[in-house]
Amino acid sequence: MSLLERDKGANQLYINPIFKIIKPLFWSSDTLAAKTPFGINENSAWGVDYRFGYVFWAYFKAENYVRAVRSF
């Protein structure tokens, strides 16, 4: 979620245009989705939607992408 921008950019996404987006849905490394409003679910994780600017949880079987990011 730290990569989400507050406002939509010129690329019409909530992410800095330096990142090229082919697909807007990405997994996060946070698997705490086990504590969702719908109960405990150990087979899920949080993801980020850069098209609409929100986070979501999904089952591991969902098809999302990953983005390698190096922190300093």
C-alpha positions as CSV (number, residue, x, y, z in Angstrom):
1,M,0.0,0.0,0.0
2,S,3.0,2.3,0.4
3,L,3.3,2.5,-3.4
4,L,-0.3,3.9,-3.8
5,E,-0.4,7.6,-4.7
6,R,-3.0,9.8,-3.0
7,D,-4.4,11.1,-6.3
8,K,-4.7,9.6,-9.8
9,G,-1.7,10.4,-12.0
10,A,-1.4,11.2,-15.7
11,N,-1.5,7.5,-16.3
12,Q,-5.0,7.3,-14.7
13,L,-3.6,5.1,-12.0
14,Y,-2.9,5.5,-8.3
15,I,0.8,4.8,-8.7
16,N,3.8,6.9,-9.8
17,P,4.1,6.9,-13.6
18,I,7.7,5.7,-13.2
19,F,6.2,2.2,-12.7
20,K,4.8,0.8,-16.0
21,I,1.5,-1.0,-15.5
22,I,0.4,-3.8,-17.7
23,K,-1.9,-5.3,-15.1
24,P,-3.3,-3.2,-12.2
25,L,-3.8,-5.9,-9.5
26,F,-0.8,-7.0,-7.4
27,W,-0.3,-9.2,-4.4
28,S,1.3,-7.7,-1.3
29,S,3.5,-9.7,0.9
30,D,1.0,-9.3,3.8
31,T,-0.8,-12.6,4.5
32,L,-2.7,-11.2,7.5
33,A,-5.8,-11.5,5.5
34,A,-6.5,-14.6,7.6
35,K,-8.3,-12.1,9.9
36,T,-10.9,-10.8,7.4
37,P,-14.3,-9.4,8.3
38,F,-15.7,-12.7,7.1
39,G,-13.8,-14.8,9.6
40,I,-10.4,-16.6,9.7
41,N,-9.0,-17.5,6.3
42,E,-5.5,-18.9,6.1
43,N,-5.5,-19.2,2.3
44,S,-5.6,-15.6,1.4
45,A,-3.5,-12.4,1.3
46,W,-3.8,-8.7,0.7
47,G,-3.5,-7.2,-2.7
48,V,-3.4,-3.7,-4.2
49,D,-5.5,-2.3,-7.1
50,Y,-3.7,0.6,-8.7
51,R,-6.6,1.3,-11.1
52,F,-9.1,2.2,-8.4
53,G,-6.6,3.0,-5.5
54,Y,-7.6,0.5,-2.9
55,V,-6.4,-2.7,-1.1
56,F,-8.3,-6.0,-1.1
57,W,-8.0,-9.5,0.1
58,A,-8.2,-12.5,-2.1
59,Y,-7.7,-16.3,-2.0
60,F,-4.3,-17.5,-3.1
61,K,-5.9,-19.2,-6.1
62,A,-6.8,-15.7,-7.5
63,E,-4.7,-14.5,-10.4
64,N,-2.8,-11.4,-9.4
65,Y,0.7,-10.1,-10.2
66,V,3.7,-9.3,-8.1
67,R,6.0,-6.4,-8.2
68,A,9.6,-6.6,-7.0
69,V,10.4,-3.5,-4.9
70,R,13.6,-2.8,-3.1
71,S,13.4,-0.7,0.1
72,F,16.3,1.3,1.4
